[in-house]
Amino acid sequence: MMENNMENVQTDVTEQVQPLPDNHMALAIFTTVCCCLPFGIVAIVKASQVNGLYMSKHYIAAQQAADEAKKWSIISIVAGLVISVIYLILFYLVGDSLIFMPI
């Protein structure tokens, strides 16, 4: 019985604790407010999962959630920029006629 306990202690000691991955929450919140709301919400959800997964010792899943949060934040930034460019192009091509159309 003593030998069995020693094996458990050795496996616990040899298990490496991974560093806490950056959850990218600030980036996710910024992209939600400033760029593209739907993709930003996905980024916030993924970022909020990182700490819980890390604390439950699911280190690989925590890193994957952090990577997903960063990916969705970048997608949100790109989508916001694309939508802004399309809006500006349409605004300058068509002009004010879309805004002030007579009824």
C-alpha positions as CSV (number, residue, x, y, z in Angstrom):
1,M,0.0,0.0,0.0
2,M,2.8,2.4,0.8
3,E,4.3,1.7,-2.6
4,N,1.1,2.6,-4.4
5,N,1.0,6.0,-2.6
6,M,4.5,6.7,-3.6
7,E,3.6,6.1,-7.3
8,N,0.7,8.6,-7.0
9,V,3.0,11.2,-5.4
10,Q,5.6,10.8,-8.2
11,T,3.0,11.1,-10.9
12,D,1.6,14.3,-9.3
13,V,5.0,15.8,-9.0
14,T,6.1,15.0,-12.5
15,E,2.9,16.5,-14.0
16,Q,4.0,19.8,-15.5
17,V,1.9,22.8,-14.8
18,Q,1.6,24.8,-18.0
19,P,1.7,28.7,-17.8
20,L,-1.7,30.4,-17.9
21,P,-2.3,31.4,-21.5
22,D,-3.4,34.9,-22.3
23,N,-7.1,34.9,-22.7
24,H,-7.2,38.0,-25.0
25,M,-10.3,39.3,-23.1
26,A,-9.3,43.0,-23.6
27,L,-8.9,42.5,-27.4
28,A,-12.2,40.6,-27.5
29,I,-14.1,43.4,-25.7
30,F,-12.4,46.1,-27.9
31,T,-13.4,44.3,-31.1
32,T,-17.0,43.8,-29.8
33,V,-17.4,47.5,-29.1
34,C,-15.5,48.9,-32.0
35,C,-15.6,46.5,-34.9
36,C,-18.1,43.7,-35.4
37,L,-20.5,42.8,-32.6
38,P,-21.4,39.1,-33.6
39,F,-17.8,37.9,-34.0
40,G,-16.7,39.9,-30.9
41,I,-19.3,38.1,-28.8
42,V,-17.9,34.8,-29.9
43,A,-14.4,36.0,-29.0
44,I,-15.6,37.1,-25.5
45,V,-17.2,33.7,-24.9
46,K,-14.0,31.9,-25.9
47,A,-11.9,34.2,-23.8
48,S,-14.1,33.7,-20.8
49,Q,-13.5,29.9,-21.0
50,V,-9.7,30.1,-20.7
51,N,-9.3,30.6,-17.0
52,G,-11.9,28.0,-16.0
53,L,-10.3,25.4,-18.2
54,Y,-6.9,26.2,-16.9
55,M,-8.0,26.0,-13.3
56,S,-9.5,22.6,-13.9
57,K,-6.2,21.5,-15.3
58,H,-7.3,21.2,-18.9
59,Y,-4.2,23.1,-20.2
60,I,-4.5,22.1,-23.8
61,A,-8.2,23.1,-24.0
62,A,-7.4,26.4,-22.3
63,Q,-4.7,27.1,-24.9
64,Q,-7.1,26.2,-27.7
65,A,-9.8,28.5,-26.2
66,A,-7.2,31.3,-26.0
67,D,-6.2,30.7,-29.6
68,E,-9.9,30.7,-30.7
69,A,-10.5,34.0,-28.8
70,K,-7.6,35.6,-30.6
71,K,-8.8,34.2,-34.0
72,W,-12.4,35.5,-33.5
73,S,-11.1,38.9,-32.4
74,I,-9.0,39.1,-35.6
75,I,-12.0,38.0,-37.7
76,S,-14.0,40.7,-36.0
77,I,-11.4,43.4,-36.8
78,V,-11.2,42.3,-40.4
79,A,-15.0,42.2,-40.8
80,G,-15.4,45.6,-39.2
81,L,-12.8,47.1,-41.6
82,V,-14.3,45.4,-44.7
83,I,-17.8,46.7,-43.7
84,S,-16.4,50.2,-43.1
85,V,-14.6,50.2,-46.5
86,I,-17.7,49.0,-48.3
87,Y,-19.8,51.7,-46.6
88,L,-17.3,54.4,-47.5
89,I,-17.1,53.3,-51.1
90,L,-20.9,53.3,-51.4
91,F,-21.2,56.6,-49.7
92,Y,-18.8,58.3,-52.0
93,L,-20.1,56.6,-55.2
94,V,-23.7,57.1,-54.6
95,G,-23.4,60.3,-52.4
96,D,-26.0,61.7,-50.2
97,S,-28.9,60.5,-52.4
98,L,-29.4,57.4,-50.3
99,I,-29.6,59.3,-47.1
100,F,-32.0,62.1,-48.1
101,M,-34.3,60.3,-50.6
102,P,-37.6,62.2,-51.0
103,I,-40.7,60.1,-50.1
